[in-house]
């Protein structure tokens, strides 16, 4: 679930550099697509708050985000129906703001028996303290914090899985910071070795 990654939500997000959260969220979306993981997009008050970030929408160009008025996305029956329809009992949630739009549905889903993970570096709060306290609150409630890069590596499990490795290397090169630089360097070495 990618919850409310909208421009007006970023306007009051001060826990992280906004560009880092944008890049991490787009990387997470791309990774989910590579592995065919059902992904639910949401917005809140889209008419006044704007659309989901273009970079996320570009990953799922035909998917219309579920727009709602509820603060807690889990209170929207369409969202819960989409989760049930996916057949998944393990949820990954990222969104803005951590202390509200992430914590509320995460805690409610956990209370209803879902195994919930929160992607902390694809989420952000109104302050560093708000984000930190929300993660701690969720952790105490049995929700597992994780980062987008850890998600990518857990889903890949083995770099010998050739069907996904090239797409993931591209995601890492585009969004992986130092890891992306290292992957790019390895590709250059491999290309040089093949040409000799």
C-alpha positions, 0 to 999 in steps of 0.5 A, spaced: 500 500 500 502 506 497 498 511 501 498 519 500 504 520 496 501 527 494 504 534 493 500 537 499 502 531 504 510 533 502 509 540 504 509 539 511 513 533 511 520 535 515 522 528 517 526 526 511 529 530 505 523 530 500 527 527 494 529 521 498 522 519 500 520 520 493 526 516 490 525 511 495 517 510 494 518 510 486 524 505 487 519 501 492 513 501 486 518 499 481 520 493 485 513 491 487 512 491 479 518 487 477 515 481 482 508 482 480 506 484 487 499 487 488 500 494 489 494 499 492 495 506 491 491 511 495 490 519 495 486 523 500 482 529 498 485 529 491 481 534 489 484 539 493 490 535 495 493 533 488 494 527 485 499 521 487 506 523 485 507 522 477 513 517 478 509 513 482 503 513 477 508 512 471 509 505 474 502 503 474 499 508 469 493 504 468 491 504 476 487 509 479 488 511 486 483 510 491 481 517 493 478 517 500 476 522 505 477 518 511 484 519 515 485 512 516 485 509 509 483 502 512 476 505 514 475 505 506 471 499 505 474 499 497 481 499 500 480 493 505 476 490 499 482 491 494 487 487 500 482 482 501 482 481 493 489 480 493 489 474 497 495 477 501 496 476 508 502 480 509 502 487 507 507 492 506 505 500 507 509 506 506 506 513 506 505 520 508 504 522 514 507 516 518 504 518 524 497 518 521 496 515 514 501 510 515 500 508 523 493 508 523 491 503 517 497 499 519 495 498 526 488 496 524 490 491 519 495 488 524 489 488 529 485 484 524 490 479 523 495 481 517 502 481 518 504 488 517 511 491 515 512 499 514 517 501 509 520 507 513 524 510 508 518 511 503 514 514 509 515 521 512 512 525 518 511 532 520 517 532 524 523 527 525 520 526 532 513 524 529 516 519 524 520 516 530 515 515 535 510 513 529 515 507 527 516 506 535 508 505 536 507 501 530 513 496 532 510 496 539 504 493 536 508 488 532 509 491 526 515 490 523 519 496 520 523 495 513 527 499 508 525 499 501 532 496 499 531 490 504 524 489 501 528 489 494 533 484 497 528 479 500 524 479 494 530 477 490 533 472 495 539 470 490 542 474 485 542 468 480 535 469 479 536 471 472 529 473 471 529 479 475 536 481 476 537 486 470 530 490 472 533 490 479 540 492 477 536 498 473 532 500 479 538 500 484 542 504 479 537 509 478 535 509 486 540 506 490 545 511 491 552 508 493 549 501 491 547 503 485 554 506 483 557 499 485 552 496 481 553 500 475 561 499 476 560 492 476 556 492 469 562 496 466 567 491 468 562 485 466 561 489 459 569 490 459 570 483 460 565 481 455 569 485 449 576 482 450 
